[in-house]
Amino acid sequence: MRAAHPLYGAIYALLATNTLWYLVVGPWAQSLDSLAWLVLLMLFALETRQPNWLKKKQLRSAVHALRFAATAAIIASAAGYTRENEWLDLINIALWILVVALIECELRLPQRVAHNRRLFTGVAVALYSAIALLIPLWALRGEWFDAYDAVLWLIAFALIERDALKLAL
């Protein structure tokens, strides 16, 4: 097992606290969204920090079931954002879905990623940059907690991205 980045524990604890906050006081779409992404983040962290962990068939099946449930929850929250006319959140969720697709490729197709490292790195930088551009928009709308939460998610997934790219080498 590789040593964890020192930020992992703090970032995950803050994101779990934010998720709890959304569950208590947030709209249902945002609560569901935050909880689903937290589950996905933890699953990716396990897979990138301990890649041998998923060699057991039962664990791999459980992870697939959890990912399916989290994906269904993300789709439901996207529908909620659409109904609530929360277009900034909808754009954000679409960008994050692309990030997850990229990480899935990095984890499932490591030879292809290693062969096309510049392309995958460029796509990752573009996606994370686009998400970072949304942060000041939340701040301008006076949604400071959402802006702060988005910064935490960027840091957390950037760490996962770094680990996924290392696995592909």
C-alpha positions in Angstrom: 0.0 0.0 0.0 1.3 3.4 -1.0 1.4 6.3 1.5 -1.5 8.7 1.2 -1.1 12.3 0.2 -1.3 14.4 3.4 -4.3 16.3 2.0 -6.5 13.2 1.6 -7.8 12.9 5.1 -8.5 16.6 5.5 -10.1 17.0 2.2 -12.3 13.9 2.6 -13.3 15.0 6.1 -14.3 18.4 4.8 -16.3 16.9 1.9 -18.1 14.5 4.2 -19.0 17.5 6.5 -20.2 19.4 3.5 -22.3 16.4 2.3 -23.8 16.2 5.8 -24.6 19.9 5.7 -26.4 19.5 2.3 -28.3 16.5 3.6 -29.5 18.5 6.6 -30.3 21.9 5.0 -29.8 21.7 1.2 -32.3 21.1 -1.5 -32.8 17.4 -2.3 -31.0 17.5 -5.7 -27.9 19.0 -4.1 -28.0 16.6 -1.2 -28.3 13.6 -3.5 -25.6 15.0 -5.8 -23.1 15.5 -2.9 -23.7 12.1 -1.4 -23.4 10.3 -4.8 -20.2 12.1 -5.6 -18.7 11.4 -2.2 -19.4 7.6 -2.7 -17.7 7.8 -6.2 -14.7 9.7 -4.8 -14.2 7.1 -2.0 -14.4 4.3 -4.5 -11.9 5.9 -6.9 -9.6 6.6 -3.9 -9.6 3.0 -2.9 -9.0 1.9 -6.5 -6.1 4.3 -7.1 -4.5 4.0 -3.7 -4.8 0.2 -3.4 -5.1 -1.1 -7.0 -4.9 -4.8 -5.9 -7.9 -4.3 -3.7 -10.4 -5.0 -6.6 -8.8 -8.3 -7.7 -11.3 -10.1 -5.5 -14.5 -10.8 -7.5 -16.9 -10.1 -4.6 -15.3 -6.7 -3.9 -15.3 -5.8 -7.5 -19.0 -6.7 -7.8 -19.8 -4.6 -4.8 -17.9 -1.6 -6.2 -19.7 -1.9 -9.5 -23.1 -2.0 -7.7 -22.2 1.1 -5.6 -21.0 2.9 -8.7 -24.2 2.0 -10.5 -26.3 3.4 -7.5 -24.2 6.5 -7.4 -24.5 7.1 -11.1 -28.3 6.7 -10.8 -28.3 9.2 -8.0 -26.2 11.7 -10.1 -28.7 11.3 -13.0 -31.6 11.9 -10.6 -29.9 15.0 -9.2 -29.2 16.3 -12.7 -32.9 16.0 -13.4 -33.6 17.9 -10.2 -31.2 20.7 -11.2 -33.1 20.9 -14.6 -36.5 21.1 -12.9 -35.1 23.8 -10.4 -33.5 25.7 -13.3 -30.1 25.4 -11.6 -28.1 25.6 -14.9 -24.8 26.3 -13.2 -25.1 23.1 -11.2 -26.2 21.2 -14.3 -23.1 22.4 -16.3 -21.0 21.4 -13.3 -22.4 17.9 -13.1 -21.9 17.4 -16.8 -18.2 18.4 -16.5 -17.8 16.1 -13.6 -19.3 13.2 -15.5 -16.7 13.8 -18.2 -14.0 13.7 -15.5 -15.3 10.4 -14.2 -15.3 9.0 -17.7 -11.7 10.1 -18.1 -10.6 8.5 -14.8 -12.4 5.3 -15.8 -10.4 5.3 -19.0 -7.2 5.8 -17.1 -8.0 3.0 -14.7 -9.4 0.5 -17.3 -7.1 1.3 -20.3 -3.6 2.0 -18.7 -1.6 1.0 -21.8 -3.6 3.3 -24.0 -3.3 6.2 -21.5 0.5 5.6 -21.2 0.8 5.7 -25.0 -1.3 8.9 -25.2 -0.2 10.5 -21.9 -0.2 14.1 -23.4 -3.7 13.7 -24.7 -5.1 12.4 -21.4 -3.2 15.1 -19.4 -4.5 17.8 -21.8 -8.1 16.6 -21.5 -7.8 16.5 -17.7 -6.4 20.0 -17.5 -9.1 21.3 -19.8 -11.9 19.7 -17.8 -10.5 20.8 -14.4 -10.0 24.3 -15.8 -13.6 24.5 -17.0 -14.8 23.4 -13.6 -12.5 25.9 -11.9 -14.1 28.6 -14.0 -17.5 27.9 -12.4 -16.2 28.7 -8.9 -16.1 32.5 -9.4 -19.6 32.3 -10.9 -20.9 30.8 -7.7 -19.1 33.4 -5.7 -20.5 36.2 -7.9 -24.0 34.8 -7.3 -23.3 35.0 -3.5 -23.2 31.2 -3.2 -20.1 31.1 -1.1 -20.6 27.7 0.4 -21.0 26.2 -3.1 -17.8 27.9 -4.3 -15.9 26.6 -1.3 -17.3 23.1 -1.8 -16.3 23.2 -5.5 -12.7 24.0 -4.5 -12.6 21.0 -2.2 -14.0 18.7 -5.0 -11.4 20.0 -7.4 -8.6 19.3 -5.0 -9.9 15.8 -4.2 -10.4 14.7 -7.8 -7.1 16.3 -8.9 -5.4 14.0 -6.3 -7.3 11.0 -7.7 -6.4 12.0 -11.2 -2.8 12.2 -10.3 -2.9 8.7 -8.8 -4.8 7.3 -11.8 -2.2 8.7 -14.2 0.6 7.2 -12.1 -1.1 3.8 -12.3 -1.1 4.1 -16.1 2.6 4.5 -16.3 
